[in-house]
Amino acid sequence: MAHLLLADDDTELSEMLAEYLTRENFTVELAFDGKATLQKVQNKHYDLLILDVMMPELNGFDVLRELRGHSSLPVLMLTARDEDVDSIIGLELGADDYLAKPCNPRVLVARIRAILRRAQTQQGTIADEAASEIIQLDDVELHSGSRNVFCNGNLITMTSTEYSVLDTLIREAGNVVSKTELSQRALGRELTRYDRSLDMHVSNLRKKLGSLANGQERIITVRGVGYLYART
């Protein structure tokens, strides 16, 4: 049973969502401000954090920025319906996914389960590293058991979502992967209209991995189609 922390200062909405999520076989704790959220995360184990952007004490961005300094805890951000910039900032800071408020509880559950599926090996079910599949391409090495990524021998910290996107692209290196296929394989869901999540995850990967040794961009955008991981 996954243990969730729901951080939102709207107490009525939080209690309603917590009740619904409990019926879906999750255990849920609540936090109503940013400082309380960080304290809970530091003192307890959670499988996923549902994090609202607008909160007192510390807003959701501040919480996420602090959290990503020391933790890869999966984070689903709740953003205002008409504030696309909120979702972009959240993804840039390392959120695994986002959902606009007010949200359909069924959609929320689907997003949670998709993130948990991606993160399960990092959340206590890590396979034996000795039996792990190792995927190597140029200077990048992926270990499927631990879901660790090394570039030039250095461990690169990634969210579970970033790992899944990179894993999909590297397995298809040299071939264009459409955004539709990438979303299904890496995010576990259909890509909706105006959804910028894949773009932001790819942007984060580019920043973390840098260019290839020859100066070529690793992940090439094929406009109107998708992405291609380059082979040297």
Rosetta silent file (secondary structure, phi, psi, omega in degrees, C-alpha in Angstrom):
SEQUENCE: MAHLLLADDDTELSEMLAEYLTRENFTVELAFDGKATLQKVQNKHYDLLILDVMMPELNGFDVLRELRGHSSLPVLMLTARDEDVDSIIGLELGADDYLAKPCNPRVLVARIRAILRRAQTQQGTIADEAASEIIQLDDVELHSGSRNVFCNGNLITMTSTEYSVLDTLIREAGNVVSKTELSQRALGRELTRYDRSLDMHVSNLRKKLGSLANGQERIITVRGVGYLYART
SCORE:     score description
SCORE:     0.000 S_00000001
   1 L     0.000  117.724 -176.727    0.000    0.000    0.000 S_00000001
   2 L   -70.114  141.125 -178.874    1.629    3.237   -1.167 S_00000001
   3 E  -104.103  116.147 -175.580    2.078    5.985    1.426 S_00000001
   4 E  -109.813  147.354  169.186    1.252    9.442    0.063 S_00000001
   5 E  -115.055  121.182  178.971    1.739   12.934    1.439 S_00000001
   6 E  -105.455  114.354 -177.462   -0.803   15.473    0.162 S_00000001
   7 E  -110.451  109.107 -178.178    0.370   19.058    0.680 S_00000001
   8 L  -160.686  134.802 -178.418   -2.306   21.693    0.056 S_00000001
   9 L   -81.683   -3.829  174.886   -3.587   24.544    2.213 S_00000001
  10 L   -83.409   96.145 -173.101   -7.176   23.959    1.044 S_00000001
  11 H   -64.455  -39.124 -178.795   -8.283   21.791    3.968 S_00000001
  12 H   -64.963  -46.192  178.809  -11.696   20.926    2.536 S_00000001
  13 H   -64.586  -42.290 -178.829  -10.260   19.816   -0.808 S_00000001
  14 H   -60.435  -44.075 -179.081   -7.413   17.939    0.892 S_00000001
  15 H   -66.927  -36.994  178.110   -9.777   15.981    3.107 S_00000001
  16 H   -65.328  -45.671  179.598  -12.017   15.139    0.156 S_00000001
  17 H   -66.540  -38.675  179.373   -9.069   13.922   -1.928 S_00000001
  18 H   -62.403  -40.921  178.308   -7.614   12.007    1.017 S_00000001
  19 H   -62.957  -43.403 -179.703  -10.905   10.190    1.506 S_00000001
  20 H   -65.204  -45.105 -178.240  -11.059    9.283   -2.181 S_00000001
  21 H   -65.706  -34.229  176.869   -7.422    8.136   -2.273 S_00000001
  22 H   -63.497  -39.725  177.468   -7.945    6.022    0.841 S_00000001
  23 H   -65.788  -22.670  177.970  -10.802    4.223   -0.917 S_00000001
  24 L   -91.049   15.532  173.962   -8.318    3.544   -3.738 S_00000001
  25 L    73.693   29.723  169.265   -6.070    1.707   -1.248 S_00000001
  26 L  -103.579  152.025  166.818   -3.529    4.449   -0.586 S_00000001
  27 E   -98.630  136.624 -170.811   -2.541    5.652    2.861 S_00000001
  28 E  -130.851  132.487  168.617   -2.597    9.444    2.978 S_00000001
  29 E  -116.012  155.766 -176.239   -1.199   12.080    5.304 S_00000001
  30 E  -116.325  148.172  169.734   -1.890   15.788    4.977 S_00000001
  31 E  -137.745  143.299 -172.246    0.230   18.924    5.266 S_00000001
  32 L  -116.370    3.411  172.734   -1.175   22.430    4.958 S_00000001
  33 L  -152.314  167.453 -173.465    1.922   24.596    4.497 S_00000001
  34 H   -65.884  -40.622 -179.325    5.362   24.340    2.977 S_00000001
  35 H   -64.594  -42.704  178.719    7.368   24.122    6.200 S_00000001
  36 H   -63.274  -35.792  178.542    5.197   21.324    7.555 S_00000001
  37 H   -61.719  -48.814  179.944    5.604   19.491    4.256 S_00000001
  38 H   -63.685  -38.605  179.268    9.408   19.559    4.439 S_00000001
  39 H   -62.880  -42.581  179.706    9.362   18.492    8.092 S_00000001
  40 H   -65.392  -43.175 -179.527    7.165   15.497    7.312 S_00000001
  41 H   -63.840  -35.786 -179.150    9.301   14.460    4.340 S_00000001
  42 H   -72.745  -27.404 -173.221   12.443   14.672    6.443 S_00000001
  43 H  -103.293  -10.724 -177.670   10.998   12.599    9.283 S_00000001
  44 L  -138.676  160.342  174.694    8.979    9.925    7.448 S_00000001
  45 L   -92.759  130.029  173.485    9.117    7.749    4.379 S_00000001
  46 L  -126.974  151.264  177.518    6.597    8.508    1.643 S_00000001
  47 L   -87.632  -22.062 -178.908    6.222    6.894   -1.760 S_00000001
  48 E  -163.700  144.261  175.875    4.971   10.079   -3.430 S_00000001
  49 E  -111.952  123.693  172.208    4.331   13.729   -2.643 S_00000001
  50 E   -97.725  114.572 -165.426    1.310   15.516   -4.109 S_00000001
  51 E  -123.080  116.917  176.186    2.362   19.157   -3.893 S_00000001
  52 E   -78.367  146.607  179.951    0.235   22.251   -4.452 S_00000001
  53 L   -71.697  -48.922 -173.189    2.011   25.328   -5.798 S_00000001
  54 L   -91.587  102.795  177.558    0.221   27.957   -3.707 S_00000001
  55 L  -140.620  153.572  177.094    0.842   27.351    0.008 S_00000001
  56 L   -74.851  171.724 -178.558    1.723   29.565    3.010 S_00000001
  57 L    69.208  -72.152  173.150    5.136   29.627    4.743 S_00000001
  58 L  -131.533  134.387  178.181    6.894   28.126    1.709 S_00000001
  59 L   -78.599  173.682 -176.183    5.256   27.745   -1.682 S_00000001
  60 H   -60.826  -34.928  178.378    5.374   24.511   -3.647 S_00000001
  61 H   -64.546  -43.314  178.936    8.320   25.664   -5.763 S_00000001
  62 H   -63.173  -41.188  178.580   10.395   26.435   -2.672 S_00000001
  63 H   -62.101  -46.874 -178.254    9.519   23.052   -1.190 S_00000001
  64 H   -65.012  -40.979  179.241   10.455   21.242   -4.407 S_00000001
  65 H   -61.101  -45.051  178.048   13.704   23.184   -4.786 S_00000001
  66 H   -65.468  -42.354 -178.103   14.718   22.281   -1.226 S_00000001
  67 H   -62.985  -43.076 -176.585   13.603   18.677   -1.654 S_00000001
  68 L   -71.287   -8.817  174.926   15.561   18.102   -4.858 S_00000001
  69 L   -72.504  -17.647 -176.152   18.733   19.140   -3.085 S_00000001
  70 L  -147.731    0.207 -174.404   18.746   15.826   -1.220 S_00000001
  71 L  -143.616  144.930  174.819   15.872   13.604   -2.320 S_00000001
  72 L  -106.613   21.997  177.682   14.484   11.928   -5.441 S_00000001
  73 L   -50.745  126.047  178.022   11.045   11.415   -3.855 S_00000001
  74 L   -58.857  137.483 -177.102    8.491   11.336   -6.706 S_00000001
  75 E  -130.774  127.247  171.574    6.473   14.564   -6.850 S_00000001
  76 E  -109.526  117.265 -177.184    3.176   15.282   -8.578 S_00000001
  77 E   -92.309  142.370  173.810    2.506   19.014   -8.627 S_00000001
  78 E  -103.855  121.786 -175.344   -0.947   20.574   -8.530 S_00000001
  79 E  -119.254  161.821  176.921   -1.043   23.800  -10.535 S_00000001
  80 E   -66.565  145.784 -173.904   -3.630   26.482  -11.244 S_00000001
  81 L   -54.052  -42.400 -172.973   -5.827   25.711  -14.237 S_00000001
  82 L  -104.578   13.630 -176.925   -4.722   28.678  -16.347 S_00000001
  83 L  -109.460   79.933  179.292   -1.110   28.985  -15.195 S_00000001
  84 H   -59.764  -31.515 -177.847    0.983   27.045  -17.724 S_00000001
  85 H   -63.270  -30.950  178.927    4.101   28.729  -16.347 S_00000001
  86 H   -62.939  -43.532 -179.088    3.536   26.944  -13.015 S_00000001
  87 H   -66.816  -38.158  179.894    3.712   23.530  -14.647 S_00000001
  88 H   -65.426  -45.784  179.684    6.836   24.497  -16.597 S_00000001
  89 H   -62.801  -43.656 -179.968    8.626   25.784  -13.498 S_00000001
  90 H   -59.467  -44.586  179.507    7.615   22.698  -11.519 S_00000001
  91 H   -67.932  -37.135  177.299    8.985   20.344  -14.157 S_00000001
  92 H   -62.456  -34.514 -178.257   12.185   22.384  -14.468 S_00000001
  93 L   -81.536   -7.807  175.103   12.696   22.026  -10.722 S_00000001
  94 L   113.993   14.961  173.951   12.316   18.247  -10.909 S_00000001
  95 L   -67.350  147.581  179.310    8.634   17.391  -10.532 S_00000001
  96 L   -79.679  -31.635  179.580    7.730   14.034  -12.079 S_00000001
  97 E  -164.609  173.184  178.346    4.391   15.237  -13.436 S_00000001
  98 E  -142.332  160.565  178.449    1.744   17.890  -12.931 S_00000001
  99 E  -146.975  133.999 -178.659   -2.024   18.164  -12.886 S_00000001
 100 E   -79.705  143.199  176.018   -4.155   21.292  -13.121 S_00000001
 101 E   -97.293  148.351   -5.711   -6.668   22.113  -10.367 S_00000001
 102 L   -72.649  142.939 -174.915   -9.503   21.449   -9.939 S_00000001
 103 L  -112.595  152.124  173.480   -8.702   17.899  -10.998 S_00000001
 104 L   -72.781  124.165 -178.478  -10.807   14.818  -11.570 S_00000001
 105 H   -55.948  -33.071  178.749   -9.958   12.397   -8.722 S_00000001
 106 H   -66.311  -39.231  177.384   -9.879    9.495  -11.185 S_00000001
 107 H   -66.340  -40.497  178.115   -7.286   11.288  -13.299 S_00000001
 108 H   -58.680  -46.120  179.691   -5.297   12.048  -10.136 S_00000001
 109 H   -62.033  -41.696  179.576   -5.281    8.354   -9.190 S_00000001
 110 H   -62.628  -42.245  179.278   -4.176    7.376  -12.710 S_00000001
 111 H   -65.405  -42.411  179.258   -1.286    9.865  -12.601 S_00000001
 112 H   -59.320  -47.538 -177.449   -0.232    8.673   -9.141 S_00000001
 113 H   -65.688  -35.791  178.071   -0.198    5.039  -10.218 S_00000001
 114 H   -65.008  -43.066  179.115    1.772    5.847  -13.374 S_00000001
 115 H   -65.656  -42.925 -178.736    4.449    7.667  -11.344 S_00000001
 116 H   -63.873  -36.372  177.439    4.607    4.882   -8.752 S_00000001
 117 H   -62.544  -40.112  179.942    5.090    2.274  -11.461 S_00000001
 118 H   -69.349  -32.596 -171.289    8.079    4.227  -12.773 S_00000001
 119 H   -95.607   -6.078 -168.079    9.519    4.761   -9.314 S_00000001
 120 H   -59.335  -35.365  179.698    8.906    1.383   -7.670 S_00000001
 121 H   -71.234  -22.842  178.670   12.454    0.089   -8.124 S_00000001
 122 H   -88.913   -7.744 -174.869   13.807    3.267   -6.527 S_00000001
 123 L  -112.769   36.275  171.126   11.376    3.058   -3.617 S_00000001
 124 L   114.537   -2.969  177.750   12.453   -0.152   -1.950 S_00000001
 125 L  -119.011   36.666 -176.920   12.204   -2.857   -4.596 S_00000001
 126 L   -64.713  129.910 -179.676   15.602   -2.289   -6.177 S_00000001
 127 L   -71.215  163.149  175.383   16.750   -5.363   -8.060 S_00000001
 128 L   -60.818  119.780 -175.954   20.078   -7.031   -7.424 S_00000001
 129 H   -60.942  -28.831 -179.684   22.579   -4.783   -9.185 S_00000001
 130 H   -65.794  -28.696 -179.772   24.624   -7.813  -10.173 S_00000001
 131 H   -96.932    5.088 -176.149   21.683   -9.056  -12.233 S_00000001
 132 L   -70.244  143.544  170.785   20.892   -5.605  -13.587 S_00000001
 133 L   -75.935  134.318  177.501   20.813   -4.954  -17.301 S_00000001
 134 E  -113.669  122.622  179.096   23.443   -2.385  -18.243 S_00000001
 135 E  -108.719  122.804 -177.700   22.802   -0.251  -21.291 S_00000001
 136 E  -125.291  132.806  176.341   25.814    1.671  -22.571 S_00000001
 137 E  -143.742  115.906 -176.608   25.974    4.173  -25.390 S_00000001
 138 L    54.618 -119.889 -175.883   29.033    6.346  -25.870 S_00000001
 139 L   -97.625    8.605 -179.078   29.725    7.965  -22.473 S_00000001
 140 E  -109.032  137.706 -179.374   26.335    7.168  -20.900 S_00000001
 141 E  -133.441  126.116  178.229   25.603    4.030  -18.894 S_00000001
 142 E  -111.532  132.259  176.628   22.181    3.012  -17.521 S_00000001
 143 E  -109.329  111.538 -172.076   21.772    0.362  -14.819 S_00000001
 144 L   -69.253  -29.597 -178.673   18.245   -1.009  -14.960 S_00000001
 145 L   -68.025  -55.181  179.805   18.270   -2.590  -11.495 S_00000001
 146 L   -85.584  -12.639 -174.366   19.231    0.490   -9.492 S_00000001
 147 L    57.508   36.669  174.839   18.046    2.859  -12.230 S_00000001
 148 E   -89.900  149.137  177.215   21.313    4.723  -11.875 S_00000001
 149 E  -124.054  130.083  176.364   22.727    6.792  -14.733 S_00000001
 150 E  -118.238  138.113  175.772   26.429    7.467  -15.225 S_00000001
 151 E  -130.458  121.659 -174.351   27.886    9.974  -17.679 S_00000001
 152 L    55.538   32.637  178.547   31.659   10.033  -18.156 S_00000001
 153 L    84.272   -5.071 -178.633   31.832    7.821  -15.060 S_00000001
 154 E   -98.810  134.922  177.294   29.919   10.307  -12.891 S_00000001
 155 E   -69.844  128.054 -179.776   26.629    9.409  -11.227 S_00000001
 156 E  -106.894  121.450  179.404   23.855   11.720  -12.510 S_00000001
 157 L   -73.273  127.668 -178.608   20.956   12.354  -10.162 S_00000001
 158 L  -139.837  151.537  170.433   17.627   11.883  -11.936 S_00000001
 159 L   -75.140  164.328  178.811   13.971   11.584  -11.098 S_00000001
 160 H   -61.365  -33.934  179.848   12.260    8.308  -11.953 S_00000001
 161 H   -69.564  -44.323  177.927   10.502   10.051  -14.835 S_00000001
 162 H   -59.958  -41.187  177.984   13.712   11.463  -16.289 S_00000001
 163 H   -60.426  -45.395 -177.527   15.252    7.998  -16.112 S_00000001
 164 H   -63.587  -38.885  177.901   12.291    6.468  -17.953 S_00000001
 165 H   -64.980  -46.809 -179.514   12.452    9.085  -20.711 S_00000001
 166 H   -63.879  -43.310  179.708   16.209    8.606  -21.140 S_00000001
 167 H   -57.435  -45.328  179.897   15.911    4.809  -21.070 S_00000001
 168 H   -63.087  -45.753 -177.608   13.306    4.884  -23.849 S_00000001
 169 H   -66.620  -40.339 -178.165   15.322    7.262  -26.033 S_00000001
 170 H   -70.093  -36.232  177.336   18.610    5.377  -25.620 S_00000001
 171 H   -64.462  -23.130  179.058   16.988    2.028  -26.416 S_00000001
 172 L  -109.954   23.540 -175.646   15.831    3.653  -29.661 S_00000001
 173 L   -52.119  134.259 -178.120   19.077    5.572  -30.298 S_00000001
 174 L    90.498  -11.410  179.026   19.388    6.673  -33.913 S_00000001
 175 L  -116.986  146.987  176.617   15.624    6.451  -34.438 S_00000001
 176 E   -77.004  129.945  175.005   12.992    9.136  -33.988 S_00000001
 177 E  -107.716  120.874 -178.743   10.582    8.419  -31.141 S_00000001
 178 E   -67.096  154.848  178.133    7.281   10.241  -31.521 S_00000001
 179 H   -61.145  -35.459  178.929    5.975   12.232  -28.577 S_00000001
 180 H   -62.030  -48.042 -179.867    2.927    9.986  -28.479 S_00000001
 181 H   -66.805  -41.286 -178.801    5.037    6.834  -28.169 S_00000001
 182 H   -63.428  -39.997  178.714    7.456    8.418  -25.714 S_00000001
 183 H   -64.830  -42.261  179.582    4.612    9.525  -23.468 S_00000001
 184 H   -65.117  -45.136 -174.448    3.063    6.057  -23.476 S_00000001
 185 H   -78.476  -38.963 -174.478    6.337    4.238  -22.808 S_00000001
 186 H   -94.483  -38.358 -178.027    8.013    6.678  -20.411 S_00000001
 187 H   -97.391  -17.844  179.594    5.111    8.443  -18.689 S_00000001
 188 L    73.369   25.124  179.668    2.585    5.620  -18.902 S_00000001
 189 L  -155.720  165.242  176.154   -0.158    7.874  -20.223 S_00000001
 190 L   -74.498  146.323  177.583   -1.425    9.611  -23.317 S_00000001
 191 L   -84.123  123.309 -178.399   -0.002   13.007  -24.097 S_00000001
 192 L   -89.852  163.442 -179.112   -2.728   15.634  -23.895 S_00000001
 193 L   -62.058  138.123 -179.208   -2.992   18.773  -25.977 S_00000001
 194 L    68.168   10.743  179.703   -0.695   21.600  -24.817 S_00000001
 195 L   -75.684  119.309 -178.056    1.078   19.182  -22.438 S_00000001
 196 L   -99.321    5.570 -171.192    4.670   20.399  -22.016 S_00000001
 197 H   -59.485  -47.229 -179.577    5.827   17.665  -19.650 S_00000001
 198 H   -61.065  -43.733  179.856    7.917   15.699  -22.164 S_00000001
 199 H   -56.393  -41.825 -176.882    9.573   18.869  -23.462 S_00000001
 200 H   -73.664  -37.672  177.203   10.600   19.825  -19.939 S_00000001
 201 H   -64.247  -40.164  177.577   11.883   16.362  -19.019 S_00000001
 202 H   -65.398  -41.475  177.832   14.006   16.336  -22.183 S_00000001
 203 H   -59.421  -42.510  177.880   15.269   19.830  -21.377 S_00000001
 204 H   -63.114  -40.876  179.031   16.298   18.637  -17.907 S_00000001
 205 H   -62.922  -41.161  178.908   18.125   15.647  -19.413 S_00000001
 206 H   -61.162  -41.490 -179.861   20.041   17.912  -21.786 S_00000001
 207 H   -66.120  -41.255 -175.267   21.162   20.102  -18.882 S_00000001
 208 H   -74.801  -34.776 -175.303   22.228   17.161  -16.743 S_00000001
 209 H   -94.262  -24.337 -177.597   24.047   15.185  -19.449 S_00000001
 210 L    71.243 -169.338 -179.407   25.495   18.014  -21.525 S_00000001
 211 L   -83.694  167.496  172.300   26.609   17.573  -25.120 S_00000001
 212 L   -68.821  166.634 -176.736   28.359   14.581  -26.650 S_00000001
 213 L   -58.783  -29.366 -179.933   32.159   14.567  -26.714 S_00000001
 214 L   -86.879    6.482  179.108   32.122   15.891  -30.297 S_00000001
 215 L    87.818   -5.000  179.915   29.915   18.811  -29.265 S_00000001
 216 L   -73.703  146.301  176.260   26.786   17.351  -30.869 S_00000001
 217 L   -68.016  136.231 -178.024   23.503   17.606  -29.020 S_00000001
 218 L   -70.224  -49.673 -174.806   22.527   14.272  -27.458 S_00000001
 219 E  -110.935  113.008 -174.897   18.774   14.551  -27.806 S_00000001
 220 E   -97.855  132.301  175.472   17.651   16.100  -31.065 S_00000001
 221 E   -82.895  123.472  173.975   14.204   17.603  -31.486 S_00000001
 222 E  -101.499  100.318 -169.968   12.522   16.499  -34.700 S_00000001
 223 L   -54.838  131.085  178.046    9.986   19.269  -35.079 S_00000001
 224 L    80.402   -2.489 -177.991    6.406   18.125  -35.289 S_00000001
 225 L  -124.588  -66.354 -176.256    7.345   14.505  -34.617 S_00000001
 226 E   175.247 -136.452 -174.731    9.358   13.789  -31.493 S_00000001
 227 E  -132.992  154.657  178.147   12.927   13.202  -30.317 S_00000001
 228 E  -135.212  126.965  173.780   16.020   11.299  -31.429 S_00000001
 229 E   -87.221  122.563 -171.947   18.961   10.290  -29.240 S_00000001
 230 L   -76.452  142.192  169.663   22.049   10.752  -31.408 S_00000001
 231 L   -99.739  141.901  177.891   24.664    8.115  -32.073 S_00000001
 232 L   -87.273    0.000    0.000   28.240    9.261  -32.622 S_00000001
